[in-house]
């Protein structure tokens, strides 16, 4: 992109991934992400940054690095198909599109840009037959708890704690002795 803005011998031979508005002065997708994370990321957890960055990185891998107005609705459909071909689940595709749309919508409004968001309105098939995780049966849970009592070690204590409280593994492994108050 920078080479297109300066006089470089044979610059007419450069190939751009963009098909429209090659002379754009709008923010790039990376600049949009940076603005989004800077403003909307205040007080947010690490997961917010991870999800937003991952979604934009997927966009760049599939469609290339461009200015915001260089993406089209055809590109958005191509990204959707790329997600599906990679085997992303029926919940992951809308979640990634949601992150991408949020970044672009935020920057368009925040910076007063005169462009649309081509990722809005893209058809995303919702698979109602997608496999849902089922809870562990009570019989299997009781069997695991009984086995945990029989062997006295840290791993069994961890499994027992998770099964008794419903904590996530990351919550249980991060506990300190001072976090536990009995009685």
Protein Blocks (a to p, Z undefined) as FASTA:
>chain_A
ZZmmpccehklmpccfbfghklbcbdcfklmmmmmmmmmmgopafklmmmmmmmmmmmmm
mnopadfklpcfklmmmmmmmmmmnopafklmmmmmmmmmmmmmmmmmmnopabddfkgo
iacdddfkbccdddddfklmmmmmmmmmmpccfklmmmmmmmmnopafklmmmpcfklpc
gZZ
